[in-house]
Structure formats: C-alpha cells, structure tokens
Amino acid sequence: MHKYEIIIYWSREDQVFIAEVPELPRCIAHGNSQEIALRNVHEAAQLWIATAKEFGDPVPEPKRQRLMLA
C-alpha cells in the first residue's frame, strides 16, 4: 500500500473518529475508535486508488515523509 499522510481527529458533532487522506480528495472514513477509523480509511484509500486507475485518472504520489518533533 502507498504511504499517504493520514489525519485522525474526534468529531464532537458526529461522536466518531474521522480519518482523512489529504492527498486523495474526499478520501474520508470514520469509526468508533481511532483503530477502526484508521482501518476504514486504509480500505477507502485502496478503493479510491483502484477507482482512479479504472477511469484513467491520475493517482498522486505520496508526499515525502516528514519527522515532526514537538
């Protein structure tokens, strides 16, 4: 699997964790735990990439990984 950045956050409004892949437009999933949201967004990303390839759309390359220190 490609190594895309994933952002996970709590949605107070929806009462679930939201996981997004910013480099894949509208690639978002949710879950009752961070682990479930992460698993769901991995599946969504695979489907996003497969659909893009099926229709001949470009698939962005993952950005280079960055080390962030607090």
Biopython code that builds the backbone (N, CA, C, O; Angstrom):
import numpy as np
from Bio.PDB.StructureBuilder import StructureBuilder

atoms = [
    (1, "MET", "N", (0.844, -1.191, 0.000)),
    (1, "MET", "CA", (0.000, 0.000, 0.000)),
    (1, "MET", "C", (0.877, 1.236, 0.000)),
    (1, "MET", "O", (1.963, 1.245, 0.579)),
    (2, "HIS", "N", (0.400, 2.260, -0.645)),
    (2, "HIS", "CA", (1.092, 3.540, -0.644)),
    (2, "HIS", "C", (1.096, 4.113, 0.768)),
    (2, "HIS", "O", (0.227, 3.790, 1.577)),
    (3, "LYS", "N", (2.063, 4.952, 1.056)),
    (3, "LYS", "CA", (2.174, 5.544, 2.388)),
    (3, "LYS", "C", (1.773, 7.010, 2.345)),
    (3, "LYS", "O", (2.616, 7.900, 2.229)),
    (4, "TYR", "N", (0.480, 7.241, 2.439)),
    (4, "TYR", "CA", (-0.054, 8.592, 2.446)),
    (4, "TYR", "C", (-0.208, 9.084, 3.880)),
    (4, "TYR", "O", (-0.375, 8.295, 4.810)),
    (5, "GLU", "N", (-0.147, 10.400, 4.038)),
    (5, "GLU", "CA", (-0.415, 11.007, 5.332)),
    (5, "GLU", "C", (-1.884, 10.774, 5.677)),
    (5, "GLU", "O", (-2.760, 10.893, 4.820)),
    (6, "ILE", "N", (-2.141, 10.443, 6.935)),
    (6, "ILE", "CA", (-3.500, 10.252, 7.426)),
    (6, "ILE", "C", (-3.683, 11.134, 8.651)),
    (6, "ILE", "O", (-2.842, 11.150, 9.549)),
    (7, "ILE", "N", (-4.773, 11.856, 8.678)),
    (7, "ILE", "CA", (-5.100, 12.706, 9.818)),
    (7, "ILE", "C", (-6.328, 12.113, 10.494)),
    (7, "ILE", "O", (-7.342, 11.859, 9.844)),
    (8, "ILE", "N", (-6.232, 11.892, 11.812)),
    (8, "ILE", "CA", (-7.351, 11.346, 12.579)),
    (8, "ILE", "C", (-7.727, 12.357, 13.653)),
    (8, "ILE", "O", (-6.865, 12.887, 14.355)),
    (9, "TYR", "N", (-9.026, 12.616, 13.771)),
    (9, "TYR", "CA", (-9.490, 13.541, 14.801)),
    (9, "TYR", "C", (-10.881, 13.130, 15.272)),
    (9, "TYR", "O", (-11.596, 12.398, 14.587)),
    (10, "TRP", "N", (-11.246, 13.613, 16.445)),
    (10, "TRP", "CA", (-12.557, 13.335, 17.029)),
    (10, "TRP", "C", (-13.566, 14.359, 16.527)),
    (10, "TRP", "O", (-13.309, 15.563, 16.558)),
    (11, "SER", "N", (-14.704, 13.878, 16.069)),
    (11, "SER", "CA", (-15.793, 14.757, 15.655)),
    (11, "SER", "C", (-16.820, 14.797, 16.781)),
    (11, "SER", "O", (-17.556, 13.834, 17.000)),
    (12, "ARG", "N", (-16.861, 15.908, 17.484)),
    (12, "ARG", "CA", (-17.829, 16.054, 18.572)),
    (12, "ARG", "C", (-19.257, 15.994, 18.022)),
    (12, "ARG", "O", (-20.151, 15.415, 18.638)),
    (13, "GLU", "N", (-19.448, 16.602, 16.857)),
    (13, "GLU", "CA", (-20.785, 16.633, 16.246)),
    (13, "GLU", "C", (-21.298, 15.234, 15.917)),
    (13, "GLU", "O", (-22.457, 14.911, 16.177)),
    (14, "ASP", "N", (-20.411, 14.396, 15.336)),
    (14, "ASP", "CA", (-20.817, 13.054, 14.909)),
    (14, "ASP", "C", (-20.542, 11.980, 15.957)),
    (14, "ASP", "O", (-21.038, 10.859, 15.847)),
    (15, "GLN", "N", (-19.743, 12.326, 16.980)),
    (15, "GLN", "CA", (-19.368, 11.385, 18.045)),
    (15, "GLN", "C", (-18.634, 10.156, 17.511)),
    (15, "GLN", "O", (-18.871, 9.033, 17.955)),
    (16, "VAL", "N", (-17.736, 10.390, 16.548)),
    (16, "VAL", "CA", (-16.889, 9.332, 15.985)),
    (16, "VAL", "C", (-15.518, 9.932, 15.659)),
    (16, "VAL", "O", (-15.359, 11.150, 15.580)),
    (17, "PHE", "N", (-14.545, 9.059, 15.476)),
    (17, "PHE", "CA", (-13.249, 9.490, 14.967)),
    (17, "PHE", "C", (-13.318, 9.575, 13.450)),
    (17, "PHE", "O", (-13.870, 8.693, 12.793)),
    (18, "ILE", "N", (-12.756, 10.638, 12.904)),
    (18, "ILE", "CA", (-12.710, 10.849, 11.460)),
    (18, "ILE", "C", (-11.265, 10.677, 11.012)),
    (18, "ILE", "O", (-10.350, 11.195, 11.652)),
    (19, "ALA", "N", (-11.057, 9.957, 9.923)),
    (19, "ALA", "CA", (-9.717, 9.781, 9.340)),
    (19, "ALA", "C", (-9.764, 10.280, 7.901)),
    (19, "ALA", "O", (-10.651, 9.914, 7.130)),
    (20, "GLU", "N", (-8.798, 11.117, 7.556)),
    (20, "GLU", "CA", (-8.734, 11.697, 6.208)),
    (20, "GLU", "C", (-7.364, 11.443, 5.584)),
    (20, "GLU", "O", (-6.348, 11.389, 6.278)),
    (21, "VAL", "N", (-7.357, 11.288, 4.259)),
    (21, "VAL", "CA", (-6.124, 11.223, 3.479)),
    (21, "VAL", "C", (-6.104, 12.487, 2.629)),
    (21, "VAL", "O", (-6.701, 12.515, 1.553)),
    (22, "PRO", "N", (-5.418, 13.546, 3.100)),
    (22, "PRO", "CA", (-5.470, 14.835, 2.412)),
    (22, "PRO", "C", (-5.031, 14.797, 0.943)),
    (22, "PRO", "O", (-5.518, 15.584, 0.131)),
    (23, "GLU", "N", (-4.125, 13.898, 0.604)),
    (23, "GLU", "CA", (-3.615, 13.847, -0.771)),
    (23, "GLU", "C", (-4.592, 13.183, -1.744)),
    (23, "GLU", "O", (-4.431, 13.290, -2.960)),
    (24, "LEU", "N", (-5.604, 12.499, -1.206)),
    (24, "LEU", "CA", (-6.625, 11.859, -2.039)),
    (24, "LEU", "C", (-7.938, 12.585, -1.771)),
    (24, "LEU", "O", (-8.593, 12.319, -0.764)),
    (25, "PRO", "N", (-8.330, 13.489, -2.646)),
    (25, "PRO", "CA", (-9.513, 14.315, -2.402)),
    (25, "PRO", "C", (-10.749, 13.500, -2.007)),
    (25, "PRO", "O", (-11.094, 12.505, -2.645)),
    (26, "ARG", "N", (-11.394, 13.951, -0.945)),
    (26, "ARG", "CA", (-12.620, 13.356, -0.418)),
    (26, "ARG", "C", (-12.443, 11.913, 0.051)),
    (26, "ARG", "O", (-13.417, 11.164, 0.117)),
    (27, "CYS", "N", (-11.220, 11.518, 0.377)),
    (27, "CYS", "CA", (-10.978, 10.176, 0.919)),
    (27, "CYS", "C", (-11.040, 10.283, 2.442)),
    (27, "CYS", "O", (-10.063, 10.637, 3.102)),
    (28, "ILE", "N", (-12.219, 9.965, 2.977)),
    (28, "ILE", "CA", (-12.506, 10.133, 4.396)),
    (28, "ILE", "C", (-13.259, 8.899, 4.883)),
    (28, "ILE", "O", (-14.065, 8.320, 4.154)),
    (29, "ALA", "N", (-12.982, 8.505, 6.131)),
    (29, "ALA", "CA", (-13.711, 7.400, 6.749)),
    (29, "ALA", "C", (-13.884, 7.724, 8.227)),
    (29, "ALA", "O", (-13.305, 8.685, 8.732)),
    (30, "HIS", "N", (-14.676, 6.923, 8.908)),
    (30, "HIS", "CA", (-14.877, 7.158, 10.340)),
    (30, "HIS", "C", (-14.950, 5.833, 11.079)),
    (30, "HIS", "O", (-15.016, 4.765, 10.471)),
    (31, "GLY", "N", (-14.936, 5.925, 12.409)),
    (31, "GLY", "CA", (-15.066, 4.739, 13.251)),
    (31, "GLY", "C", (-15.252, 5.145, 14.696)),
    (31, "GLY", "O", (-14.984, 6.285, 15.074)),
    (32, "ASN", "N", (-15.715, 4.198, 15.504)),
    (32, "ASN", "CA", (-15.944, 4.463, 16.919)),
    (32, "ASN", "C", (-14.650, 4.527, 17.720)),
    (32, "ASN", "O", (-14.652, 4.992, 18.860)),
    (33, "SER", "N", (-13.542, 4.065, 17.136)),
    (33, "SER", "CA", (-12.227, 4.169, 17.758)),
    (33, "SER", "C", (-11.235, 4.644, 16.699)),
    (33, "SER", "O", (-11.518, 4.601, 15.502)),
    (34, "GLN", "N", (-10.077, 5.094, 17.155)),
    (34, "GLN", "CA", (-9.049, 5.518, 16.207)),
    (34, "GLN", "C", (-8.614, 4.356, 15.327)),
    (34, "GLN", "O", (-8.372, 4.530, 14.133)),
    (35, "GLU", "N", (-8.517, 3.170, 15.920)),
    (35, "GLU", "CA", (-8.085, 1.994, 15.171)),
    (35, "GLU", "C", (-9.064, 1.642, 14.059)),
    (35, "GLU", "O", (-8.659, 1.313, 12.944)),
    (36, "ILE", "N", (-10.362, 1.715, 14.372)),
    (36, "ILE", "CA", (-11.379, 1.397, 13.361)),
    (36, "ILE", "C", (-11.379, 2.454, 12.265)),
    (36, "ILE", "O", (-11.478, 2.121, 11.084)),
    (37, "ALA", "N", (-11.271, 3.724, 12.643)),
    (37, "ALA", "CA", (-11.225, 4.794, 11.637)),
    (37, "ALA", "C", (-10.013, 4.604, 10.727)),
    (37, "ALA", "O", (-10.107, 4.796, 9.515)),
    (38, "LEU", "N", (-8.875, 4.227, 11.313)),
    (38, "LEU", "CA", (-7.662, 4.009, 10.516)),
    (38, "LEU", "C", (-7.846, 2.836, 9.563)),
    (38, "LEU", "O", (-7.490, 2.928, 8.389)),
    (39, "ARG", "N", (-8.392, 1.749, 10.055)),
    (39, "ARG", "CA", (-8.634, 0.579, 9.194)),
    (39, "ARG", "C", (-9.592, 0.949, 8.058)),
    (39, "ARG", "O", (-9.378, 0.561, 6.910)),
    (40, "ASN", "N", (-10.641, 1.695, 8.381)),
    (40, "ASN", "CA", (-11.619, 2.077, 7.360)),
    (40, "ASN", "C", (-11.029, 3.017, 6.317)),
    (40, "ASN", "O", (-11.347, 2.903, 5.134)),
    (41, "VAL", "N", (-10.170, 3.948, 6.741)),
    (41, "VAL", "CA", (-9.592, 4.876, 5.763)),
    (41, "VAL", "C", (-8.569, 4.171, 4.875)),
    (41, "VAL", "O", (-8.389, 4.559, 3.720)),
    (42, "HIS", "N", (-7.899, 3.145, 5.391)),
    (42, "HIS", "CA", (-6.995, 2.363, 4.530)),
    (42, "HIS", "C", (-7.796, 1.683, 3.421)),
    (42, "HIS", "O", (-7.382, 1.669, 2.263)),
    (43, "GLU", "N", (-8.937, 1.125, 3.786)),
    (43, "GLU", "CA", (-9.806, 0.490, 2.788)),
    (43, "GLU", "C", (-10.327, 1.528, 1.790)),
    (43, "GLU", "O", (-10.356, 1.278, 0.585)),
    (44, "ALA", "N", (-10.739, 2.694, 2.299)),
    (44, "ALA", "CA", (-11.232, 3.755, 1.420)),
    (44, "ALA", "C", (-10.148, 4.218, 0.451)),
    (44, "ALA", "O", (-10.432, 4.475, -0.719)),
    (45, "ALA", "N", (-8.906, 4.326, 0.929)),
    (45, "ALA", "CA", (-7.802, 4.750, 0.064)),
    (45, "ALA", "C", (-7.545, 3.718, -1.036)),
    (45, "ALA", "O", (-7.299, 4.086, -2.184)),
    (46, "GLN", "N", (-7.600, 2.433, -0.691)),
    (46, "GLN", "CA", (-7.406, 1.388, -1.701)),
    (46, "GLN", "C", (-8.492, 1.480, -2.767)),
    (46, "GLN", "O", (-8.207, 1.356, -3.958)),
    (47, "LEU", "N", (-9.733, 1.698, -2.345)),
    (47, "LEU", "CA", (-10.833, 1.837, -3.303)),
    (47, "LEU", "C", (-10.685, 3.105, -4.135)),
    (47, "LEU", "O", (-10.972, 3.098, -5.332)),
    (48, "TRP", "N", (-10.237, 4.201, -3.506)),
    (48, "TRP", "CA", (-10.021, 5.467, -4.209)),
    (48, "TRP", "C", (-9.005, 5.263, -5.325)),
    (48, "TRP", "O", (-9.229, 5.680, -6.461)),
    (49, "ILE", "N", (-7.888, 4.619, -4.997)),
    (49, "ILE", "CA", (-6.816, 4.391, -5.975)),
    (49, "ILE", "C", (-7.296, 3.457, -7.087)),
    (49, "ILE", "O", (-7.052, 3.722, -8.264)),
    (50, "ALA", "N", (-7.971, 2.379, -6.727)),
    (50, "ALA", "CA", (-8.472, 1.425, -7.734)),
    (50, "ALA", "C", (-9.454, 2.100, -8.687)),
    (50, "ALA", "O", (-9.413, 1.861, -9.894)),
    (51, "THR", "N", (-10.330, 2.937, -8.154)),
    (51, "THR", "CA", (-11.309, 3.638, -8.994)),
    (51, "THR", "C", (-10.621, 4.636, -9.917)),
    (51, "THR", "O", (-10.963, 4.737, -11.095)),
    (52, "ALA", "N", (-9.656, 5.369, -9.384)),
    (52, "ALA", "CA", (-8.919, 6.326, -10.219)),
    (52, "ALA", "C", (-8.230, 5.604, -11.372)),
    (52, "ALA", "O", (-8.288, 6.062, -12.513)),
    (53, "LYS", "N", (-7.583, 4.485, -11.084)),
    (53, "LYS", "CA", (-6.897, 3.722, -12.130)),
    (53, "LYS", "C", (-7.892, 3.186, -13.156)),
    (53, "LYS", "O", (-7.618, 3.200, -14.356)),
    (54, "GLU", "N", (-9.040, 2.717, -12.688)),
    (54, "GLU", "CA", (-10.064, 2.172, -13.590)),
    (54, "GLU", "C", (-10.531, 3.213, -14.597)),
    (54, "GLU", "O", (-10.785, 2.889, -15.758)),
    (55, "PHE", "N", (-10.645, 4.458, -14.159)),
    (55, "PHE", "CA", (-11.132, 5.520, -15.032)),
    (55, "PHE", "C", (-10.007, 6.324, -15.681)),
    (55, "PHE", "O", (-10.262, 7.319, -16.359)),
    (56, "GLY", "N", (-8.763, 5.893, -15.472)),
    (56, "GLY", "CA", (-7.623, 6.567, -16.087)),
    (56, "GLY", "C", (-7.283, 7.910, -15.450)),
    (56, "GLY", "O", (-6.601, 8.731, -16.064)),
    (57, "ASP", "N", (-7.747, 8.138, -14.236)),
    (57, "ASP", "CA", (-7.425, 9.372, -13.529)),
    (57, "ASP", "C", (-6.069, 9.255, -12.853)),
    (57, "ASP", "O", (-5.651, 8.152, -12.503)),
    (58, "PRO", "N", (-5.375, 10.367, -12.664)),
    (58, "PRO", "CA", (-4.063, 10.308, -12.024)),
    (58, "PRO", "C", (-4.178, 9.963, -10.536)),
    (58, "PRO", "O", (-5.126, 10.359, -9.857)),
    (59, "VAL", "N", (-3.201, 9.226, -10.060)),
    (59, "VAL", "CA", (-3.099, 8.886, -8.639)),
    (59, "VAL", "C", (-1.889, 9.640, -8.087)),
    (59, "VAL", "O", (-0.763, 9.394, -8.518)),
    (60, "PRO", "N", (-2.106, 10.545, -7.150)),
    (60, "PRO", "CA", (-0.977, 11.316, -6.620)),
    (60, "PRO", "C", (0.040, 10.422, -5.918)),
    (60, "PRO", "O", (-0.316, 9.443, -5.261)),
    (61, "GLU", "N", (1.295, 10.777, -6.069)),
    (61, "GLU", "CA", (2.344, 10.088, -5.333)),
    (61, "GLU", "C", (2.300, 10.571, -3.883)),
    (61, "GLU", "O", (2.017, 11.742, -3.629)),
    (62, "PRO", "N", (2.578, 9.681, -2.936)),
    (62, "PRO", "CA", (2.621, 10.132, -1.545)),
    (62, "PRO", "C", (3.710, 11.184, -1.357)),
    (62, "PRO", "O", (4.772, 11.113, -1.975)),
    (63, "LYS", "N", (3.429, 12.163, -0.492)),
    (63, "LYS", "CA", (4.446, 13.151, -0.157)),
    (63, "LYS", "C", (5.559, 12.453, 0.614)),
    (63, "LYS", "O", (5.367, 11.384, 1.194)),
    (64, "ARG", "N", (6.715, 13.083, 0.604)),
    (64, "ARG", "CA", (7.807, 12.527, 1.393)),
    (64, "ARG", "C", (7.431, 12.576, 2.862)),
    (64, "ARG", "O", (6.792, 13.518, 3.330)),
    (65, "GLN", "N", (7.840, 11.548, 3.570)),
    (65, "GLN", "CA", (7.554, 11.501, 4.994)),
    (65, "GLN", "C", (8.375, 12.552, 5.723)),
    (65, "GLN", "O", (9.540, 12.791, 5.404)),
    (66, "ARG", "N", (7.743, 13.171, 6.705)),
    (66, "ARG", "CA", (8.397, 14.207, 7.482)),
    (66, "ARG", "C", (8.448, 13.780, 8.940)),
    (66, "ARG", "O", (7.514, 13.158, 9.447)),
    (67, "LEU", "N", (9.518, 14.110, 9.596)),
    (67, "LEU", "CA", (9.642, 13.858, 11.023)),
    (67, "LEU", "C", (9.284, 15.152, 11.735)),
    (67, "LEU", "O", (9.909, 16.187, 11.502)),
    (68, "MET", "N", (8.280, 15.098, 12.603)),
    (68, "MET", "CA", (7.860, 16.296, 13.311)),
    (68, "MET", "C", (8.125, 16.084, 14.803)),
    (68, "MET", "O", (7.677, 15.102, 15.395)),
    (69, "LEU", "N", (8.842, 17.003, 15.379)),
    (69, "LEU", "CA", (9.129, 16.935, 16.809)),
    (69, "LEU", "C", (8.318, 17.977, 17.538)),
    (69, "LEU", "O", (8.153, 19.099, 17.060)),
    (70, "ALA", "N", (7.816, 17.605, 18.689)),
    (70, "ALA", "CA", (7.017, 18.557, 19.482)),
    (70, "ALA", "C", (7.905, 19.398, 20.378)),
    (70, "ALA", "O", (7.409, 20.250, 21.115)),
]
sb = StructureBuilder()
sb.init_structure("model")
sb.init_model(0)
sb.init_chain("A")
sb.init_seg("    ")
for serial, (resi, resn, name, xyz) in enumerate(atoms, 1):
    if name == "N":
        sb.init_residue(resn, " ", resi, " ")
    sb.init_atom(name, np.array(xyz, "f"), 0.0, 1.0, " ", f" {name:<3s}", serial, name[0])
structure = sb.get_structure()
